[in-house]
Amino acid sequence: MNLPFASRWSAAGAQAQERRAHMLARIGALRALEQRAADASAQAAPRFARRGQLLPRERVALLIDPGAPWLPLASPAGYLRDTDDASRSIPGGSVVAGIGFVSGTRCMVVASDSGIDAGALVPMGLYKVLRVQEIALAERLPFIHLVESAGANLANYAVNTFIDGGSLFRNLARLSSAGIPVITVQHGSGTAGGAYMPGLSDIVIMVEGRSRAFLAGPALLKAATGEVASEEELGGALMHTSVSGLGEYLARDDREALGIARRVVAQLQWSNRPQTLDGQAQAAIKTAYAEPPWPAEELLTLMPAHHREPVDMREVAARLVDGGVLLEFKSGYGMATVCAQAAIHGHAGGLITNNGPIDIAGANKATHFIQWMCQLGHPIVYLQNTTGYMVGKDVEQGGIIKHGSKMIQAVTSATVPQLTIQCGASFGAGNYGMCGRGFAPRFLFTWPSAVTAVMGGEQAAGTMRIVAEEGLRRKGIAPDAARLQKQYDAIVAMFERQQDAFYTSGGLLDDGVIDPRDTRAVLGFCLDTLAEGAARALRPMQFGVARM
């Protein structure tokens, strides 16, 4: 009989309540940042209303099925990248993105946030779109783009962003040629490179009097060639749906355009496609399940404000899995590394987490477990909370480098889907061995209190101080204590700023920051998405669908 994990955690205790208060404060800060982006966009409401348009978030709300799950992606993207002032930075990258259901079909939905700077594409917005295109391709999700963008801001032109921007169009062609539908609703302008958004779509829906798509607008055309033409003549909705053939459907307004998009998705019959299992049969099998016996609220009480405080990550894992049941693997060996089999929302899988640094035994245990999950075809969930791999004379002589490398090779070569939740500390090579962003987990989310860095700020500053002191002594110079302390404080501040979850998420080092209480639902949604994608047969072509 499978019994729930025997929890020893008192969620009502003083320590638990202190941790809960800290986590709630971080969640509140996250929600305030998300609201800041929505409020900034909503300031354009009077202008949109005069034009008979819907705001970007209203468009998304009308497109997706009411009451169905919606997983927002990368909502903090761009935070502290537009300005160093944390009180003024607007997250989101001027893009709204997420996975949701449209006419009963799970889709990737992307919308230009044209309420902010007319939807001008900023660098982190570009990289956000590239990331969600990557997810759509991997998980075989129809890609729906609600476009209204002023294009790139030429005043902030950067050549590398221009070059990287080509990948956005390449990905549209890759999606189409893979057999994944690309559907664009052109709500407003698409100029220069932005005109290739509809150009590389399989289906384009345009709004009369509002949609524009041209390689050169009237001003650039006149400057380049001297020709004078109106926006409607160059790229209006009526012209494109009746003359150029760029658009398939002409709508009277945003609402009708979104209704047409829903009808187009319904006609895909995407959920009725022939099914294959691509070597992942077990991942596609979902069984009945029971909720954990503890309230999700208790997840707020587990993680400390500082990573130096110990946490039994079994307590976290048990509150995420079906029935709270964990089948622990090698429980008496390499005990700082915890591996267990369990199910989440009916999907069998494995979990790997940390109760301390990864030592030699822990690295070997994790390597064995990853290979076991690959043999079973079960996805792996990593719950990160580690200061990294163990260091010291004994472990170096014992071969920590080669044993840690085996674990990293196993993570790299795993043949099953891998998902990562950064719950607490994620330091050094521990980030790599626990399937950090650089190892391409299918999804990666962060808790608000998590920290990510090559090492702790105090360790980095202490290392630099020792190096500086020894260098001065070799030169016969007495160290200046005040100057060294100033350097120490500056390094600590720099590390602490960059290790913060909101900062790392702002740089798209994850797929978003989530409330710990939502973790089980997010993992279940992602596992459903992975299973559906693995079980869906595509009809790839040599080329994407070309405009005719």
DOMAR-937806 format. One record per residue (C-alpha): residue in one letter; z, x, y. Coordinates in steps of 0.25 Angstrom, whole numbers, padded with zeros to 4 digits, always signed. Each point is the difference from the previous one (the first is absolute). Example, Ala and Ser with C-alpha at 12.3 -4.5 7.8 and 13.67 -1.06 7.14 Angstrom:
REM residues 2
A+0031+0049-0018 S-0002+0006+0014 
REM end
This chain:
REM residues 548
M+0000+0000+0000 N-0004+0005+0014 L+0013+0000+0009 P+0000+0002+0015 F+0003+0014+0005 A+0016+0001+0001 S+0001+0001+0015 R+0012+0007+0006 W-0003-0002+0014 S+0009-0009+0009 A-0009-0006+0011 A+0012-0005+0007 G+0007+0013+0002 A+0002+0007+0013 Q-0010+0011-0003 A-0011-0010-0005 Q+0002-0008+0013 E-0001+0012+0009 R-0013+0003-0007 R-0005-0014+0001 A+0003+0000+0015 H-0009+0013+0002 M-0011-0006-0009 L+0000-0013+0008 A-0001+0008+0013 R-0012+0008-0005 I-0007-0013-0005 G+0003-0006+0014 A-0007+0012+0007 L-0012-0002-0010 R-0001-0015+0004 A+0001+0003+0014 L-0011+0010-0001 E-0009-0010-0007 Q+0003-0010+0010 R-0003+0009+0011 A-0014+0001-0005 A-0002-0015-0002 D+0006-0002+0014 A-0010+0010+0006 S-0011-0007-0006 A+0005-0014+0004 Q-0001+0004+0015 A-0015-0002-0002 A+0002-0015-0004 P-0004-0006+0014 R-0013+0008+0000 F-0003-0003-0014 A+0003-0015+0002 R-0009+0000+0012 R-0011+0005-0009 G+0003-0010-0011 Q+0005+0011-0009 L+0011+0002-0010 L+0009+0012+0001 P-0002+0010-0012 R+0013-0004-0007 E-0004-0015+0001 R-0013+0004-0006 V+0007+0006-0012 A+0009-0011-0001 L-0011-0010-0001 L-0008+0008-0010 I+0010+0002-0010 D+0006-0011-0009 P+0012-0006+0006 G+0013+0003-0008 A-0007+0010-0008 P+0006+0015-0001 W-0005+0009+0011 L+0003+0015-0001 P-0002+0007+0014 L-0004+0014-0001 A+0003+0012+0009 S+0006-0008+0011 P+0007+0012+0007 A-0013+0008+0000 G-0002+0007+0013 Y+0015+0000+0004 L+0003+0011+0009 R-0014+0005-0001 D-0005-0008+0013 T+0012+0005+0008 D+0013+0009-0002 D+0008-0011+0006 A+0006-0008-0011 S+0003-0012+0009 R-0015-0002+0004 S-0007+0004-0013 I-0008-0011-0006 P-0001+0001-0015 G-0012-0006-0008 G-0011+0008+0004 S-0007-0012+0006 V-0003-0005-0014 V+0007-0011-0008 A-0002+0002-0015 G+0005-0005-0013 I-0002-0006-0014 G+0000-0015+0000 F-0007-0012-0007 V-0012-0007+0006 S-0005-0012-0008 G+0009+0004-0011 T-0006+0014-0001 R+0008+0013+0002 C-0007+0007+0012 M+0002+0012+0009 V+0000-0006+0014 V-0002+0009+0013 A+0000-0005+0014 S-0003+0007+0013 D+0012-0002+0009 S-0009-0004+0012 G+0012-0004+0008 I+0003+0014+0002 D-0010+0008+0008 A-0011-0009-0004 G+0002+0005-0014 A-0005+0014+0003 L+0002+0009-0012 V+0010+0010+0001 P+0001+0012-0010 M+0012-0005-0008 G-0007-0014-0001 L-0012+0007-0006 Y+0008+0007-0010 K+0007-0013-0003 V-0013-0007-0003 L-0005+0012-0009 R+0013-0002-0008 V-0001-0015-0002 Q-0015+0002-0004 E+0005+0010-0010 I+0009-0010-0006 A-0010-0011+0000 L-0010+0009-0008 A+0011+0005-0010 E+0005-0014-0002 R-0013-0008+0000 L+0004-0009+0012 P-0010-0007+0008 F+0000+0006+0014 I+0000-0010+0012 H-0001+0006+0014 L+0003-0008+0012 V-0007+0008+0011 E+0002+0000+0015 S+0000+0014+0006 A-0003+0008+0012 G-0003+0012-0009 A+0005+0013+0002 N+0007+0003+0014 L-0009+0011+0006 A+0011+0004+0010 N+0008+0005-0012 Y-0012+0006-0008 A+0003+0010-0011 V-0012+0005-0008 N+0008+0001-0013 T+0003-0015+0001 F-0015-0003+0002 I-0003+0008-0013 D+0011-0006-0008 G-0005-0014+0005 G-0012+0002-0009 S+0008-0002-0012 L+0003-0014+0004 F-0015-0004-0001 R-0001+0008-0013 N+0011-0008-0006 L-0007-0013+0003 A-0012+0005-0007 R+0008+0005-0012 L+0008-0014-0001 S-0013-0007+0000 S-0007+0009-0010 A+0012-0001-0009 G-0002-0015+0000 I+0011-0004+0009 P-0003-0010+0011 V+0001+0004+0014 I+0000-0012+0010 T+0001+0002+0015 V+0004-0011+0010 Q-0006+0005+0013 H+0010-0006+0010 G-0005+0008+0012 S-0006+0014+0004 G-0005+0010-0010 T-0006+0012+0008 A-0007+0013-0004 G+0007+0004-0013 G+0007-0014+0000 A-0013-0006-0002 Y-0001+0006-0014 M+0012-0008-0004 P-0008-0013-0002 G-0012+0009-0003 L+0007+0005-0013 S+0005-0013-0004 D-0005-0009-0011 I+0003-0013+0008 V+0001-0002+0015 I+0006-0012+0008 M-0003+0000+0015 V+0006-0009+0011 E-0009-0006+0010 G+0001+0006+0014 R+0011+0010-0004 S-0006+0009-0011 R-0007+0013+0004 A-0006+0011-0008 F-0009+0011+0006 L-0001+0015-0001 A-0001+0001+0015 G+0006-0011+0010 P-0007-0003+0013 A+0006+0011+0008 L-0003+0011-0010 L-0014-0005-0002 K-0003+0000+0015 A+0006+0014+0001 A-0008+0005-0012 T-0013-0006+0001 G+0000-0008+0013 E-0003-0013-0007 V+0008-0012+0005 A+0004-0011-0011 S+0012-0010-0001 E+0011+0001-0010 E-0006-0013-0007 E-0014+0006-0001 L+0005+0013-0006 G+0010-0005-0010 G+0005-0014+0002 A+0004-0009-0012 L-0012-0009+0002 M-0010+0011+0000 H+0006+0007-0012 T+0000-0013-0008 S-0014-0004+0003 V-0008+0012+0004 S+0006+0013-0005 G+0006-0005-0013 L+0013+0008+0002 G+0009-0013-0001 E-0001-0010-0012 Y+0009-0011+0007 L+0001-0005+0014 A+0014-0007+0004 R+0003-0007+0012 D+0014+0006+0002 D+0010+0009-0007 R+0006-0012-0008 E-0014-0004-0006 A-0003+0015-0003 L+0013+0002-0008 G-0003-0013-0007 I-0013+0005-0004 A+0006+0013-0005 R+0009-0008-0009 R-0011-0007-0006 V-0008+0013-0002 V+0012+0005-0007 A+0002-0012-0009 Q-0015+0001-0004 L+0003+0014-0005 Q+0007-0006-0012 W+0007+0014+0000 S+0011-0004-0009 N-0009-0006-0010 R-0008+0014-0002 P-0001+0005-0014 Q+0012+0008-0004 T+0001+0014-0005 L+0012+0009-0002 D-0005+0014+0003 G+0010+0007-0009 Q+0012-0007+0007 A+0002-0012-0009 Q+0015+0000+0000 A+0000+0001+0016 A-0008-0013+0000 I+0010-0007-0009 K+0011-0008+0007 T+0011-0007-0007 A+0011-0010+0004 Y+0011+0006+0008 A+0014-0002+0005 E+0006+0004+0014 P+0010+0011+0000 P+0015-0005-0001 W+0003+0006+0014 P-0004-0006+0014 A-0011+0008+0007 E+0010+0001+0012 E+0008+0011-0008 L-0012+0009+0002 L+0004+0002+0014 T+0014+0006-0004 L-0005+0011-0009 M-0007+0011+0009 P+0009+0008+0009 A-0004+0003+0014 H+0000+0015-0003 H-0007+0006-0013 R+0012+0009-0003 E+0008-0012-0005 P-0002-0002-0015 V-0007-0013-0006 D-0002-0004-0014 M-0014-0004+0001 R+0002-0008-0013 E+0006-0011+0009 V-0012-0001+0008 A-0010+0000-0012 A+0008-0011-0007 R-0001-0009+0012 L-0015+0001+0000 V-0003-0003-0015 D-0001-0012-0008 G+0014-0005-0005 G+0006+0013+0005 V-0004+0006-0013 L-0002+0015-0001 L-0004+0008-0012 E+0004+0014+0004 F-0008+0012-0006 K+0008+0013-0004 S+0012-0006+0008 G+0009+0012-0004 Y-0010+0011+0003 G-0004+0004+0014 M+0009-0010+0006 A-0003+0002+0015 T-0014-0005-0004 V+0000-0015-0005 C-0012-0005-0008 A+0000-0015-0005 Q-0009-0010-0006 A+0001-0014+0006 A-0009-0012+0005 I-0002-0004+0014 H-0005-0015+0001 G-0005+0000-0014 H-0007+0014+0001 A+0005+0010-0010 G+0002+0014+0006 G+0008+0012+0002 L+0009+0005+0012 I+0003+0014+0004 T+0011+0003+0010 N+0010+0010+0005 N+0015+0002+0000 G-0001+0014+0006 P-0009+0012+0000 I-0010+0001-0011 D+0004+0011-0010 I-0007+0006-0012 A+0005-0011-0009 G-0004-0011+0009 A-0014+0006+0003 N-0002+0001-0015 K+0005-0014-0003 A-0008-0006+0011 T-0013+0007-0005 H+0003-0006-0014 F+0002-0014+0005 I-0012+0000+0009 Q-0009+0004-0013 W+0008-0011-0008 M-0004-0011+0011 C-0014+0005+0000 Q-0001-0002-0015 L+0005-0014+0001 G-0009-0003+0012 H+0012-0004+0009 P+0001+0002+0015 I+0010+0009+0006 V+0009-0003+0012 Y+0007+0012+0007 L+0012-0003+0008 Q+0002+0013+0008 N+0014+0005+0004 T+0000+0015-0002 T+0003+0012+0008 G-0011+0007-0008 Y-0001+0010-0012 M+0013+0008-0003 V+0000+0014+0005 G+0009+0012-0003 K+0000+0012-0009 D+0003-0007-0013 V-0011-0010+0001 E-0010+0010+0005 Q+0002+0008-0012 G+0000-0012-0008 G-0014-0003+0005 I+0001-0011+0010 I-0013+0003+0006 K-0008-0002-0013 H+0008-0012-0005 G-0001-0007+0014 S-0015+0003-0001 K-0001-0007-0013 M+0006-0012+0006 I-0010+0001+0012 Q-0011+0001-0009 A+0004-0012-0008 V+0001-0008+0013 T-0014+0005+0004 S-0006-0003-0013 A+0007-0013-0004 T-0010-0010-0005 V+0008-0013+0004 P+0002-0006+0014 Q+0012+0007+0008 L+0007-0007+0011 T+0011+0007+0009 I+0012-0006+0008 Q+0006+0011+0009 C+0015-0006+0000 G+0008+0012+0005 A-0003+0015+0001 S-0014+0006-0003 F+0001+0015+0002 G-0008+0012-0003 A-0008+0000-0013 G+0008-0012-0005 N-0009-0008+0009 Y-0012+0005-0009 G+0007-0001-0013 M+0004-0014+0003 C-0014-0004+0003 G+0000+0000+0015 R-0012-0003+0009 G-0007+0013-0003 F-0001-0004-0015 A-0007-0014+0003 P+0009-0010-0006 R-0007-0014+0000 F+0010-0005+0010 L+0012+0007+0007 F+0010-0007+0009 T+0012+0005+0007 W+0014-0005+0003 P+0005+0000+0014 S+0011+0010-0002 A-0009+0010-0008 V-0003+0014+0005 T-0011+0009-0004 A-0001+0015+0003 V-0003+0014-0006 M+0015+0002+0001 G+0012-0005+0008 G+0000+0003+0015 E+0013+0008-0001 Q-0005+0008-0012 A-0013+0003+0008 A+0008+0004+0012 G+0010+0008-0008 T-0012+0008-0007 M-0006+0003+0014 R+0013+0005+0006 I+0002+0009-0012 V-0014+0006+0001 A+0002+0002+0015 E+0013+0006-0001 E-0005+0010-0011 G-0012+0003+0008 L+0008+0004+0013 R+0010+0008-0008 R-0011+0008-0006 K-0004+0003+0014 G+0014+0004+0004 I+0001-0012+0009 A+0013-0009+0000 P-0004-0014-0002 D+0002-0010+0012 A+0009-0011-0006 A-0003-0010+0011 R-0015+0002-0001 L+0000-0001-0015 Q+0008-0013+0001 K-0010-0006+0009 Q-0011+0004-0010 Y+0008-0006-0011 D+0002-0013+0007 A-0015-0001+0004 I-0004+0002-0014 V+0010-0011-0006 A-0005-0010+0011 M-0014+0003-0004 F+0002-0002-0014 E+0009-0013+0001 R-0011-0006+0009 Q-0011+0002-0010 Q+0008-0003-0012 D+0003-0014+0005 A-0007-0011-0008 F-0006-0007+0012 Y-0006+0013+0004 T-0006+0004-0013 S-0005-0015-0002 G-0006+0001+0014 G-0009+0012-0006 L-0004-0009-0012 L+0008+0009-0009 D+0003-0013-0008 D-0006-0014-0001 G+0012-0006+0009 V+0015-0001+0001 I+0006-0012-0007 D+0013-0007+0000 P+0008+0005-0013 R+0002-0015-0004 D-0015-0002-0001 T-0002+0012-0009 R-0001-0008-0013 A-0009-0010+0006 V-0009+0011+0006 L-0001+0008-0014 G-0003-0013-0007 F-0011-0004+0010 C-0006+0015-0002 L+0001-0001-0015 D-0007-0013+0000 T-0011+0006+0009 L-0001+0012-0009 A-0001-0008-0013 E-0010-0010+0006 G-0009+0012+0005 A+0001+0007-0014 A-0004-0013-0007 R-0012-0003+0009 A-0014+0003-0004 L-0009+0005+0012 R-0015+0000+0001 P-0003+0013+0007 M-0013+0003+0006 Q-0007+0013+0003 F+0000-0004+0015 G+0009-0010+0008 V-0006-0013+0004 A-0010+0003+0011 R-0002-0009+0012 M-0014-0008+0000 
REM end
